[in-house]
Structure formats: structure tokens, C-alpha cells
Amino acid sequence: MTNISKNFNSNISNDTYHIDKVKNLEIIQANSPEEYSDVSKIIKTMISRRSERKIEEKPRKSYSICDKMEFNNLTGNITYKIENLHIYKFDLVVDVIESLEEFETEIRSELFEYYWSIYLEVLDKFSIDLKDYAKIREHSSKIYLEIQQYIESDLYSLKNCNIAKNKLKTYSEAITAFVFYSCKFLLPVSE
């Protein structure tokens, strides 16, 4: 055995902080948005990509996901996907947003503005007036899917994005379901 090995081994045996001698190990969770990794990056990327448009007044209340989908006349497989995302990913998205708000207090409103601007673009694309509630209900599934496709395309276009595409898709869909549930695009239940 070399002198280095002997010294190392003797230091370990005399070390009162050696892992075998630790009685109360307290694990401290980091308090940084990076701990939430991919979801945090996606939300921050969405915020940085939002355009500088004049933002119209948006609905401000949240309702149950089922009421929201039914009121908006969402149909088909999109309803199952939104419900599934709401059940399994909603808390994750809320936790990440709340964590980010500790560092950037306006993150939630900026995220909602990002979606609102895309919503207005999609309505323009389909030649639907913002106040034409009947037409919005009639095309709600198509509008929702177009918003999601726009966001995915926007995020996929980033050259330095180091998030796996499957995670990018899943988490962006979860964030879209959260924003939809928060009544920040399509029609709020109170309309």
C-alpha cells in the first residue's frame, strides 16, 4: 500500500464526518428554477419568443377542466388528451410556475400573454373575430390544436434547444392545457 493510500484510509477511519458515522442526514432541496429543468426551460423560452403586440383584455378566471372543455365544445381525442394532461401534469406545471415566480414575478402573466398573442394569430388565420363566440365554439378543437402546433413549431425551431423532442412535446402540451384551464384562450365558462 502506498503512503497516499495509507493516509487516505487512516483519514477515513478517523473522520467523524464519514458517511457511516452520520446519524442525522438532512437533504436540502435546491431552490432554483433549474431544478425543474425542461419544463422551466420551455416556459422561459415561450416567454422570450412572445411578440411585442398590443395585448387585448383577457379573461381572468379559472373553471373546472370539464366545464371548460364542454363549454368550448371541444370534441374528439383532444378532450381525452387535455383531461389526461390535467390529471397527470397540472401540478408539475403549477409547481414550476410558482418556483419561477420567486425569481421572476411576472412569469405567469407573460406566459399568458404569449398564448394570447398566438390565439389572436390563430383566430386571424381562420378568419374568426375575437367576439364571434359561436364560430369560436364551432372551431374550438381546430383552434386548440393549431395553437399547440404553433407552439411546438416555435420551440422546435430553436437551434440551441437541448431538450429532447418528446419531452418538448409532452411538456408544451401540458403547459398549453394549463393555460387553457386558466381560461387564457378560447372562451371562459362565464361568457
PLY file of the C-alpha trace (Angstrom):
ply
format ascii 1.0
element vertex 191
property float x
property float y
property float z
element edge 190
property int vertex1
property int vertex2
end_header
0.00 0.00 0.00
1.34 3.46 -0.92
1.69 6.33 1.52
-1.22 8.13 -0.17
-3.48 5.08 0.30
-2.45 4.68 3.94
-3.07 8.36 4.66
-6.42 8.28 2.88
-7.58 5.15 4.72
-6.41 6.44 8.10
-8.16 9.77 7.45
-11.39 7.97 6.65
-11.28 5.84 9.79
-10.62 8.95 11.96
-13.14 11.10 10.11
-16.06 11.96 12.38
-17.97 13.07 9.31
-17.61 9.82 7.42
-20.96 8.75 5.95
-21.11 5.67 8.20
-20.90 7.91 11.27
-23.54 10.43 10.22
-26.67 9.95 12.32
-28.97 12.69 11.02
-28.55 13.33 7.35
-30.70 16.19 6.16
-31.24 16.54 2.44
-31.70 20.12 1.35
-33.58 20.72 -1.85
-32.17 23.38 -4.11
-34.35 26.41 -4.53
-33.54 27.23 -8.12
-35.71 27.08 -11.25
-33.08 24.92 -12.91
-34.17 22.09 -10.61
-37.32 21.87 -12.69
-35.18 21.54 -15.81
-37.08 21.01 -19.05
-40.46 22.47 -18.07
-38.74 25.56 -16.73
-36.69 25.95 -19.91
-39.77 25.57 -22.11
-41.76 28.19 -20.18
-38.82 30.62 -20.25
-38.34 30.00 -23.97
-42.03 30.65 -24.65
-41.76 33.95 -22.80
-38.67 35.01 -24.72
-40.35 34.17 -28.04
-43.56 36.12 -27.48
-44.04 39.01 -29.79
-44.40 42.61 -28.72
-48.04 43.09 -29.70
-50.71 45.15 -28.09
-52.46 42.71 -25.77
-56.24 42.94 -25.51
-58.04 42.37 -22.22
-58.18 38.65 -21.46
-60.48 36.54 -19.33
-59.15 36.26 -15.77
-60.99 33.36 -14.08
-60.39 29.60 -13.95
-63.04 26.84 -14.02
-63.06 23.06 -13.94
-61.40 21.46 -16.92
-64.56 19.50 -17.82
-66.73 22.63 -17.74
-64.17 24.49 -19.83
-63.97 21.76 -22.48
-67.74 21.27 -22.63
-68.44 24.99 -22.81
-65.97 25.40 -25.64
-67.43 22.41 -27.47
-64.08 20.63 -27.68
-64.57 17.22 -29.26
-62.70 14.09 -30.14
-59.41 12.80 -28.85
-58.23 16.26 -27.84
-60.61 16.16 -24.85
-59.03 12.93 -23.58
-55.55 14.34 -24.04
-56.38 17.58 -22.20
-58.04 15.69 -19.36
-55.07 13.32 -19.08
-52.59 16.21 -19.08
-54.69 17.98 -16.47
-54.68 14.92 -14.21
-51.02 13.95 -14.57
-49.09 17.15 -15.40
-51.11 20.06 -13.97
-49.42 20.05 -10.56
-45.97 19.88 -12.15
-46.67 22.93 -14.32
-48.12 24.86 -11.36
-45.11 23.98 -9.19
-42.67 25.12 -11.87
-44.52 28.38 -12.49
-44.67 29.10 -8.76
-40.96 28.37 -8.45
-40.16 30.65 -11.38
-42.35 33.39 -9.86
-39.96 33.52 -6.89
-37.32 34.82 -9.31
-39.46 36.49 -11.99
-42.73 37.77 -10.56
-44.36 38.42 -13.94
-43.67 34.97 -15.44
-47.29 33.78 -15.26
-48.74 36.88 -16.90
-46.01 36.82 -19.56
-46.79 33.18 -20.30
-50.48 34.03 -20.62
-49.63 36.95 -22.94
-47.56 34.60 -25.12
-50.57 32.31 -25.53
-52.98 35.20 -26.03
-50.91 36.57 -28.90
-50.80 33.13 -30.54
-54.55 32.73 -30.01
-55.20 36.02 -31.81
-52.93 34.92 -34.68
-54.79 31.62 -34.99
-58.17 33.39 -34.98
-56.88 35.67 -37.75
-55.62 32.67 -39.70
-59.10 31.10 -39.56
-60.81 34.49 -40.16
-62.66 34.32 -36.85
-63.46 37.50 -34.96
-62.49 37.56 -31.28
-66.11 38.31 -30.30
-67.70 35.67 -32.59
-68.30 33.18 -29.77
-70.46 30.85 -31.86
-67.75 30.48 -34.51
-65.05 30.03 -31.87
-67.10 27.22 -30.26
-67.71 25.65 -33.67
-63.97 25.54 -34.44
-62.59 25.21 -30.89
-60.86 21.84 -31.36
-59.19 23.07 -34.54
-58.16 26.34 -32.81
-56.74 24.48 -29.79
-54.73 22.10 -31.98
-53.45 24.95 -34.14
-52.24 26.82 -31.04
-50.42 23.71 -29.85
-48.88 23.10 -33.27
-47.75 26.72 -33.47
-46.04 26.48 -30.09
-44.33 23.19 -30.91
-43.13 24.57 -34.23
-41.87 27.70 -32.49
-39.97 25.66 -29.89
-38.63 23.12 -32.41
-37.22 25.96 -34.50
-34.71 26.85 -31.79
-31.20 25.87 -32.85
-29.71 25.63 -29.38
-32.57 23.78 -27.69
-31.13 20.90 -25.69
-34.44 19.36 -24.64
-35.43 16.04 -26.19
-38.25 16.47 -28.72
-40.55 14.00 -26.93
-40.18 15.96 -23.67
-40.61 19.24 -25.51
-43.88 17.97 -26.99
-45.24 16.50 -23.76
-44.36 19.46 -21.57
-45.51 22.08 -24.06
-48.83 20.20 -24.34
-49.09 20.19 -20.53
-48.39 23.92 -20.39
-50.99 24.54 -23.11
-53.58 22.51 -21.15
-52.73 24.56 -18.04
-53.17 27.86 -19.88
-56.42 26.61 -21.44
-57.68 25.59 -17.98
-56.77 29.05 -16.72
-59.16 30.44 -19.37
-56.48 32.39 -21.22
-57.56 31.32 -24.70
-60.82 30.12 -26.23
-63.94 31.04 -24.23
-64.15 31.25 -20.46
-67.10 29.43 -18.90
-68.68 32.72 -17.83
-69.17 34.00 -21.41
0 1
1 2
2 3
3 4
4 5
5 6
6 7
7 8
8 9
9 10
10 11
11 12
12 13
13 14
14 15
15 16
16 17
17 18
18 19
19 20
20 21
21 22
22 23
23 24
24 25
25 26
26 27
27 28
28 29
29 30
30 31
31 32
32 33
33 34
34 35
35 36
36 37
37 38
38 39
39 40
40 41
41 42
42 43
43 44
44 45
45 46
46 47
47 48
48 49
49 50
50 51
51 52
52 53
53 54
54 55
55 56
56 57
57 58
58 59
59 60
60 61
61 62
62 63
63 64
64 65
65 66
66 67
67 68
68 69
69 70
70 71
71 72
72 73
73 74
74 75
75 76
76 77
77 78
78 79
79 80
80 81
81 82
82 83
83 84
84 85
85 86
86 87
87 88
88 89
89 90
90 91
91 92
92 93
93 94
94 95
95 96
96 97
97 98
98 99
99 100
100 101
101 102
102 103
103 104
104 105
105 106
106 107
107 108
108 109
109 110
110 111
111 112
112 113
113 114
114 115
115 116
116 117
117 118
118 119
119 120
120 121
121 122
122 123
123 124
124 125
125 126
126 127
127 128
128 129
129 130
130 131
131 132
132 133
133 134
134 135
135 136
136 137
137 138
138 139
139 140
140 141
141 142
142 143
143 144
144 145
145 146
146 147
147 148
148 149
149 150
150 151
151 152
152 153
153 154
154 155
155 156
156 157
157 158
158 159
159 160
160 161
161 162
162 163
163 164
164 165
165 166
166 167
167 168
168 169
169 170
170 171
171 172
172 173
173 174
174 175
175 176
176 177
177 178
178 179
179 180
180 181
181 182
182 183
183 184
184 185
185 186
186 187
187 188
188 189
189 190
